[in-house]
């Protein structure tokens, strides 16, 4: 779940770019993703799923989609330009 949260936050531009509301939605989306994966494991192990289990799965997947749409998950550009100090240190290290 932590990896999912980290990935979604990264997609949103990193910790500094994410609002508290977005972080809350991301946590809920990660929780639903983990639960959906657990259900998929049960389905695969049993070789089938009951109609009730499929209904719950479908509703959960729909809720996940709505959460992801609400937060507007899309990759956002993040400034990865090194500072002048780190750039110069890197140049000095490669010249040695």
TIZAMAR-898835 format. One record per residue: residue in three letters; z, x, y of N, C-alpha, C in turn. Coordinates in steps of 0.2 Angstrom, whole numbers, plus 5000, padded with zeros to 4 digits. Layout:
rec type ALA nc3 Z nc1 X nc2 Y cac3 Z cac1 X cac2 Y cc3 Z cc1 X cc2 Y $
...
# end
This chain:
rec type UNK nc3 5000 nc1 5004 nc2 4994 cac3 5000 cac1 5000 cac2 5000 cc3 5000 cc1 5004 cc2 5006 $
rec type UNK nc3 5004 nc1 5010 nc2 5006 cac3 5004 cac1 5014 cac2 5012 cc3 4997 cc1 5017 cc2 5013 $
rec type UNK nc3 4993 nc1 5019 nc2 5008 cac3 4987 cac1 5022 cac2 5009 cc3 4982 cc1 5017 cc2 5012 $
rec type UNK nc3 4983 nc1 5010 nc2 5010 cac3 4979 cac1 5005 cac2 5013 cc3 4980 cc1 5004 cc2 5020 $
rec type UNK nc3 4987 nc1 5004 nc2 5022 cac3 4989 cac1 5003 cac2 5029 cc3 4986 cc1 5009 cc2 5033 $
rec type UNK nc3 4987 nc1 5015 nc2 5030 cac3 4984 cac1 5021 cac2 5034 cc3 4977 cc1 5021 cc2 5035 $
rec type UNK nc3 4973 nc1 5019 nc2 5030 cac3 4966 cac1 5018 cac2 5030 cc3 4964 cc1 5013 cc2 5036 $
rec type UNK nc3 4967 nc1 5007 nc2 5036 cac3 4965 cac1 5002 cac2 5041 cc3 4967 cc1 5004 cc2 5048 $
rec type UNK nc3 4973 nc1 5007 nc2 5048 cac3 4975 cac1 5010 cac2 5055 cc3 4970 cc1 5015 cc2 5057 $
rec type UNK nc3 4968 nc1 5019 nc2 5053 cac3 4963 cac1 5024 cac2 5055 cc3 4956 cc1 5021 cc2 5057 $
rec type UNK nc3 4954 nc1 5016 nc2 5053 cac3 4948 cac1 5012 cac2 5055 cc3 4949 cc1 5009 cc2 5062 $
rec type UNK nc3 4955 nc1 5007 nc2 5064 cac3 4956 cac1 5004 cac2 5071 cc3 4957 cc1 5009 cc2 5076 $
rec type UNK nc3 4956 nc1 5016 nc2 5074 cac3 4956 cac1 5021 cac2 5080 cc3 4963 cc1 5025 cc2 5079 $
rec type UNK nc3 4967 nc1 5024 nc2 5074 cac3 4973 cac1 5028 cac2 5074 cc3 4979 cc1 5025 cc2 5077 $
rec type UNK nc3 4985 nc1 5028 nc2 5075 cac3 4991 cac1 5025 cac2 5077 cc3 4992 cc1 5024 cc2 5085 $
rec type UNK nc3 4989 nc1 5028 nc2 5089 cac3 4989 cac1 5027 cac2 5096 cc3 4985 cc1 5021 cc2 5099 $
rec type UNK nc3 4980 nc1 5019 nc2 5095 cac3 4975 cac1 5014 cac2 5097 cc3 4977 cc1 5007 cc2 5094 $
rec type UNK nc3 4982 nc1 5007 nc2 5090 cac3 4984 cac1 5000 cac2 5086 cc3 4990 cc1 4997 cc2 5090 $
rec type UNK nc3 4989 nc1 4990 nc2 5091 cac3 4994 cac1 4987 cac2 5094 cc3 4999 cc1 4985 cc2 5089 $
rec type UNK nc3 5005 nc1 4982 nc2 5091 cac3 5010 cac1 4980 cac2 5086 cc3 5007 cc1 4974 cc2 5082 $
rec type UNK nc3 5004 nc1 4969 nc2 5085 cac3 5001 cac1 4964 cac2 5082 cc3 4996 cc1 4966 cc2 5077 $
rec type UNK nc3 4991 nc1 4971 nc2 5078 cac3 4987 cac1 4973 cac2 5074 cc3 4990 cc1 4976 cc2 5068 $
rec type UNK nc3 4995 nc1 4980 nc2 5069 cac3 4999 cac1 4984 cac2 5064 cc3 5002 cc1 4978 cc2 5059 $
rec type UNK nc3 5005 nc1 4973 nc2 5062 cac3 5008 cac1 4968 cac2 5058 cc3 5002 cc1 4964 cc2 5053 $
rec type UNK nc3 4996 nc1 4963 nc2 5056 cac3 4991 cac1 4960 cac2 5052 cc3 4989 cc1 4965 cc2 5047 $
rec type UNK nc3 4988 nc1 4971 nc2 5048 cac3 4986 cac1 4976 cac2 5044 cc3 4991 cc1 4977 cc2 5038 $
rec type UNK nc3 4998 nc1 4976 nc2 5039 cac3 5003 cac1 4976 cac2 5034 cc3 5002 cc1 4970 cc2 5029 $
rec type UNK nc3 5001 nc1 4965 nc2 5032 cac3 5000 cac1 4958 cac2 5028 cc3 4993 cc1 4959 cc2 5024 $
rec type UNK nc3 4988 nc1 4962 nc2 5027 cac3 4982 cac1 4963 cac2 5023 cc3 4983 cc1 4967 cc2 5018 $
rec type UNK nc3 4986 nc1 4973 nc2 5019 cac3 4988 cac1 4978 cac2 5013 cc3 4991 cc1 4974 cc2 5008 $
rec type UNK nc3 4996 nc1 4970 nc2 5009 cac3 5000 cac1 4967 cac2 5004 cc3 4996 cc1 4962 cc2 5000 $
rec type UNK nc3 4992 nc1 4958 nc2 5003 cac3 4987 cac1 4954 cac2 5000 cc3 4982 cc1 4958 cc2 4995 $
rec type UNK nc3 4980 nc1 4963 nc2 4998 cac3 4975 cac1 4967 cac2 4994 cc3 4979 cc1 4970 cc2 4987 $
rec type UNK nc3 4985 nc1 4972 nc2 4988 cac3 4988 cac1 4975 cac2 4982 cc3 4989 cc1 4969 cc2 4977 $
rec type UNK nc3 4991 nc1 4963 nc2 4980 cac3 4992 cac1 4958 cac2 4975 cc3 4986 cc1 4955 cc2 4972 $
rec type UNK nc3 4980 nc1 4955 nc2 4975 cac3 4974 cac1 4954 cac2 4972 cc3 4972 cc1 4959 cc2 4967 $
rec type UNK nc3 4973 nc1 4965 nc2 4968 cac3 4972 cac1 4970 cac2 4963 cc3 4976 cc1 4969 cc2 4957 $
rec type UNK nc3 4983 nc1 4967 nc2 4958 cac3 4987 cac1 4966 cac2 4952 cc3 4984 cc1 4960 cc2 4948 $
rec type UNK nc3 4982 nc1 4955 nc2 4952 cac3 4979 cac1 4949 cac2 4948 cc3 4973 cc1 4951 cc2 4944 $
rec type UNK nc3 4969 nc1 4955 nc2 4947 cac3 4962 cac1 4958 cac2 4944 cc3 4964 cc1 4962 cc2 4938 $
rec type UNK nc3 4970 nc1 4965 nc2 4938 cac3 4972 cac1 4969 cac2 4932 cc3 4974 cc1 4964 cc2 4926 $
rec type UNK nc3 4977 nc1 4959 nc2 4928 cac3 4979 cac1 4954 cac2 4923 cc3 4973 cc1 4951 cc2 4920 $
rec type UNK nc3 4968 nc1 4949 nc2 4925 cac3 4962 cac1 4946 cac2 4922 cc3 4959 cc1 4950 cc2 4917 $
rec type UNK nc3 4958 nc1 4957 nc2 4919 cac3 4954 cac1 4961 cac2 4915 cc3 4958 cc1 4962 cc2 4908 $
rec type UNK nc3 4964 nc1 4963 nc2 4908 cac3 4968 cac1 4964 cac2 4902 cc3 4968 cc1 4958 cc2 4898 $
rec type UNK nc3 4968 nc1 4952 nc2 4900 cac3 4967 cac1 4946 cac2 4896 cc3 4960 cc1 4944 cc2 4894 $
rec type UNK nc3 4956 nc1 4947 nc2 4898 cac3 4949 cac1 4945 cac2 4897 cc3 4946 cc1 4938 cc2 4900 $
rec type UNK nc3 4951 nc1 4935 nc2 4903 cac3 4949 cac1 4929 cac2 4907 cc3 4955 cc1 4927 cc2 4912 $
rec type UNK nc3 4954 nc1 4922 nc2 4915 cac3 4959 cac1 4919 cac2 4920 cc3 4959 cc1 4912 cc2 4920 $
rec type UNK nc3 4965 nc1 4909 nc2 4920 cac3 4966 cac1 4902 cac2 4920 cc3 4963 cc1 4899 cc2 4927 $
rec type UNK nc3 4961 nc1 4893 nc2 4926 cac3 4959 cac1 4889 cac2 4933 cc3 4964 cc1 4890 cc2 4938 $
rec type UNK nc3 4971 nc1 4889 nc2 4937 cac3 4976 cac1 4890 cac2 4942 cc3 4976 cc1 4897 cc2 4945 $
rec type UNK nc3 4975 nc1 4902 nc2 4940 cac3 4976 cac1 4909 cac2 4943 cc3 4969 cc1 4910 cc2 4947 $
rec type UNK nc3 4964 nc1 4908 nc2 4945 cac3 4958 cac1 4909 cac2 4949 cc3 4958 cc1 4905 cc2 4956 $
rec type UNK nc3 4961 nc1 4899 nc2 4956 cac3 4962 cac1 4896 cac2 4962 cc3 4967 cc1 4900 cc2 4967 $
rec type UNK nc3 4972 nc1 4902 nc2 4964 cac3 4977 cac1 4906 cac2 4968 cc3 4973 cc1 4913 cc2 4971 $
rec type UNK nc3 4969 nc1 4916 nc2 4966 cac3 4965 cac1 4922 cac2 4968 cc3 4961 cc1 4920 cc2 4974 $
rec type UNK nc3 4957 nc1 4915 nc2 4973 cac3 4952 cac1 4913 cac2 4978 cc3 4955 cc1 4912 cc2 4985 $
rec type UNK nc3 4961 nc1 4908 nc2 4985 cac3 4964 cac1 4906 cac2 4991 cc3 4967 cc1 4913 cc2 4994 $
rec type UNK nc3 4970 nc1 4917 nc2 4990 cac3 4973 cac1 4924 cac2 4993 cc3 4967 cc1 4928 cc2 4996 $
rec type UNK nc3 4961 nc1 4928 nc2 4992 cac3 4956 cac1 4932 cac2 4995 cc3 4953 cc1 4929 cc2 5001 $
rec type UNK nc3 4953 nc1 4922 nc2 5002 cac3 4951 cac1 4919 cac2 5008 cc3 4956 cc1 4921 cc2 5014 $
rec type UNK nc3 4962 nc1 4921 nc2 5012 cac3 4967 cac1 4923 cac2 5017 cc3 4967 cc1 4930 cc2 5019 $
rec type UNK nc3 4965 nc1 4934 nc2 5015 cac3 4964 cac1 4941 cac2 5016 cc3 4958 cc1 4942 cc2 5021 $
rec type UNK nc3 4953 nc1 4939 nc2 5019 cac3 4947 cac1 4939 cac2 5024 cc3 4948 cc1 4937 cc2 5031 $
rec type UNK nc3 4952 nc1 4931 nc2 5031 cac3 4954 cac1 4929 cac2 5038 cc3 4958 cc1 4934 cc2 5042 $
rec type UNK nc3 4963 nc1 4937 nc2 5038 cac3 4967 cac1 4942 cac2 5042 cc3 4963 cc1 4948 cc2 5044 $
rec type UNK nc3 4958 nc1 4950 nc2 5040 cac3 4954 cac1 4956 cac2 5042 cc3 4949 cc1 4954 cc2 5048 $
rec type UNK nc3 4947 nc1 4948 nc2 5048 cac3 4943 cac1 4945 cac2 5053 cc3 4947 cc1 4945 cc2 5060 $
rec type UNK nc3 4953 nc1 4943 nc2 5059 cac3 4958 cac1 4942 cac2 5065 cc3 4959 cc1 4949 cc2 5068 $
rec type UNK nc3 4960 nc1 4954 nc2 5064 cac3 4962 cac1 4960 cac2 5067 cc3 4955 cc1 4964 cc2 5069 $
rec type UNK nc3 4949 nc1 4961 nc2 5067 cac3 4943 cac1 4964 cac2 5069 cc3 4942 cc1 4971 cc2 5066 $
rec type UNK nc3 4943 nc1 4971 nc2 5059 cac3 4943 cac1 4978 cac2 5057 cc3 4936 cc1 4980 cc2 5057 $
rec type UNK nc3 4935 nc1 4986 nc2 5060 cac3 4929 cac1 4989 cac2 5060 cc3 4930 cc1 4996 cc2 5062 $
rec type UNK nc3 4926 nc1 5001 nc2 5060 cac3 4928 cac1 5008 cac2 5062 cc3 4927 cc1 5009 cc2 5070 $
rec type UNK nc3 4932 nc1 5012 nc2 5073 cac3 4932 cac1 5013 cac2 5080 cc3 4932 cc1 5021 cc2 5081 $
rec type UNK nc3 4928 nc1 5023 nc2 5085 cac3 4928 cac1 5030 cac2 5087 cc3 4934 cc1 5033 cc2 5089 $
rec type UNK nc3 4936 nc1 5038 nc2 5087 cac3 4942 cac1 5042 cac2 5088 cc3 4940 cc1 5048 cc2 5091 $
rec type UNK nc3 4943 nc1 5050 nc2 5097 cac3 4942 cac1 5057 cac2 5100 cc3 4945 cc1 5062 cc2 5096 $
rec type UNK nc3 4940 nc1 5066 nc2 5093 cac3 4942 cac1 5072 cac2 5089 cc3 4941 cc1 5079 cc2 5092 $
rec type UNK nc3 4939 nc1 5078 nc2 5099 cac3 4938 cac1 5084 cac2 5103 cc3 4944 cc1 5089 cc2 5103 $
rec type UNK nc3 4943 nc1 5095 nc2 5101 cac3 4949 cac1 5099 cac2 5101 cc3 4951 cc1 5101 cc2 5109 $
rec type UNK nc3 4957 nc1 5102 nc2 5110 cac3 4960 cac1 5104 cac2 5116 cc3 4957 cc1 5111 cc2 5118 $
rec type UNK nc3 4956 nc1 5113 nc2 5124 cac3 4954 cac1 5120 cac2 5126 cc3 4958 cc1 5125 cc2 5122 $
rec type UNK nc3 4964 nc1 5124 nc2 5122 cac3 4968 cac1 5129 cac2 5119 cc3 4967 cc1 5130 cc2 5111 $
rec type UNK nc3 4966 nc1 5124 nc2 5108 cac3 4965 cac1 5125 cac2 5101 cc3 4958 cc1 5127 cc2 5099 $
rec type UNK nc3 4953 nc1 5126 nc2 5104 cac3 4946 cac1 5128 cac2 5103 cc3 4946 cc1 5136 cc2 5104 $
rec type UNK nc3 4949 nc1 5138 nc2 5109 cac3 4950 cac1 5146 cac2 5110 cc3 4953 cc1 5149 cc2 5104 $
rec type UNK nc3 4958 nc1 5146 nc2 5102 cac3 4962 cac1 5149 cac2 5096 cc3 4958 cc1 5150 cc2 5090 $
rec type UNK nc3 4954 nc1 5144 nc2 5089 cac3 4949 cac1 5144 cac2 5083 cc3 4944 cc1 5149 cc2 5084 $
rec type UNK nc3 4941 nc1 5150 nc2 5090 cac3 4936 cac1 5155 cac2 5091 cc3 4939 cc1 5162 cc2 5090 $
rec type UNK nc3 4945 nc1 5163 nc2 5092 cac3 4948 cac1 5170 cac2 5091 cc3 4949 cc1 5171 cc2 5084 $
rec type UNK nc3 4951 nc1 5166 nc2 5080 cac3 4952 cac1 5167 cac2 5073 cc3 4945 cc1 5168 cc2 5069 $
rec type UNK nc3 4940 nc1 5165 nc2 5071 cac3 4933 cac1 5166 cac2 5068 cc3 4930 cc1 5173 cc2 5070 $
rec type UNK nc3 4932 nc1 5175 nc2 5076 cac3 4929 cac1 5182 cac2 5078 cc3 4932 cc1 5188 cc2 5074 $
rec type UNK nc3 4938 nc1 5187 nc2 5072 cac3 4942 cac1 5192 cac2 5069 cc3 4940 cc1 5194 cc2 5062 $
# end
